[in-house]
Amino acid sequence: MDKIKKVAVVGAGLMGCSIAQVFAAAGKTVTLYDTNIGIDPIGKVEANIDIMIGKCAADEEYKKYVLEHIGFCSHLQKAVEEAELVVECVFEDMQIKRGVFAELEALCGTETVFATNTSVMSPTEIAEDLKHKGRFIGMHFWNPAHLMPLVELVKTKETRQDIAELCARELRQAGKKPVVCEKDVPGFIANRLQHALWREAVSLVEHGIADAQTVDMALKYGPGLRLPRIAPLENADMVGLDLTLSIHRYVLKYLEDSHEPSPLLEELVNEGRLGFKSGGHGFYDLSEREMLDRTVGLNEYLIDQINKEKE
């Protein structure tokens, strides 16, 4: 297969609608499938686009084009009919995901590409019962999928190279930045990097070295500020690998290396301090307005980055 023209997205939640928008904007014919006929997935896509229009990252012509390429269907066989790519976006439950792909394998041809958008589960394990494992791949979009450039393509031991190349090519044409994770490992690439950073951040607070706001400020206005322009391994080359080695010989033994979650994190969760979902009480104590400002601010920041890429 040289090109994908028709895409089915199974699961019309937040991520499913966002992923459908990505492929529709790239000119694919997209069918969103969900068992819940009471939802309005097309309305979710419209809402995404309206926010982009408000920030001059899209226009009415873009909106019309995207909506013309997306349809909704509550009948799985009809939804995946003639689809060359099926992207699964259902709840993060192994049995549910396996059940979905068992149904799909009975309905689709052997060359239909199967992709799971799981952010944490092993694609190898999800595909374990499939007869044709070579066409299966992890396709982890980052939330919000229509704004975040990164997509992690996670290969199982059985994933064919031509499938990985096809997906990477299609994602690049859709304006994404696909990276290939050659081995199916927990956390893939970006989440491993992210949670190594989070582990150290939590540890600094746990041990009284700095409070949460100070830790976040140190990252935002220090290394975080330059990360979009120069990532860790580029930076290591820039300063010199001999200097990097010298620093690591000194500092690594002092960094957090626990293989268990922080006791502080356990304590906060046990107290019901869950962050936004518990009224803004977590590491911070935030008002509803402050939570809204952070959510809106993140989306506006991502849209601004899209606008800069266009310049």
C-alpha positions, 0 to 999 in steps of 0.5 A: 500500500502506497497511500492511505485514503480512508481512515476509521477512528474507533472511539469518538472521545476527546482523542478520537475526535482530535485524531479524526480532525488531523486526518481529515485536514490531510484530505483523508475520508474519515469515519468516526465510530462510537457505540454512544449515539447520543454524543456529538463528535462532529460538534467536538471537532467544530469546537476545536476548530473554532478555538483555532480560528479565534487565534488565527491558526485556521479559517472558515475554509479549513473548517469547511474542508475538515467537516466535509471529510468527517462522518460519524457512524455507530455501526462498526462494520459500516464504519471500517468498510474500505478503511485502509487505516483503523485507529483505536481510541477506546478506554485504556483497558486491555480486554476492551482493546483486545476485544475491539481488535478481535472484531476488527480482524473479522471485519477488515482485510488482511492489509488494513493497517491497525493502530492503537492510540494507547499512551501506556499499554504495550501494543505487543500485548494488545495485538497478542491474539491477532492472526496478522500481527505484522500490520499492527502498530502503536500510534500514540498521539499526544493530547490535544492531538490536533495541536501537538506535533509529536506522534510516537509510532511503536513497533512490536516485534511483528510490525512490518517495516513497510507499515511503520514507513507508511504510517510515518509518511502519512503522519508527516504529510498530515503535518505531524512529527512522527518518531519511531520507537523501535522496541515496545517498552513501557512509556515508549520514548516521550513518557519515559523522558517526561516521567524521569523529569517528574520523578526528580521534580517530586523528589525535590519537593518531598525532600524540602529542597524547594516547594512546588512553585519554585521547582516549576519556575526553575524548569520553566525559566531555565532548561525548559525555555530552551528545550524547544530549540535544543534538546538534551542530546543536542545540548550535550554535543554543544557543551561537549561530551567530555564535560557532560561525562564529568558532570554525570560522574559527579551528580548522577549519584545524587539524583532520585532513582527510586523504582517506586512512586514518591511517598509524598505523591502517595500521601497527596493522593490518599488525602484526596488532593488529586489536582484539577479533578479535586477542585484544584488541590494537589501540589498547588491550591488553585481557584477555578479561574486559575485552573481555567487560565492554565487550561486555556493558556496551554491551548493558546500557547500550542496554537501560537507555536503552530502560527510561528511554524507557518511564518 
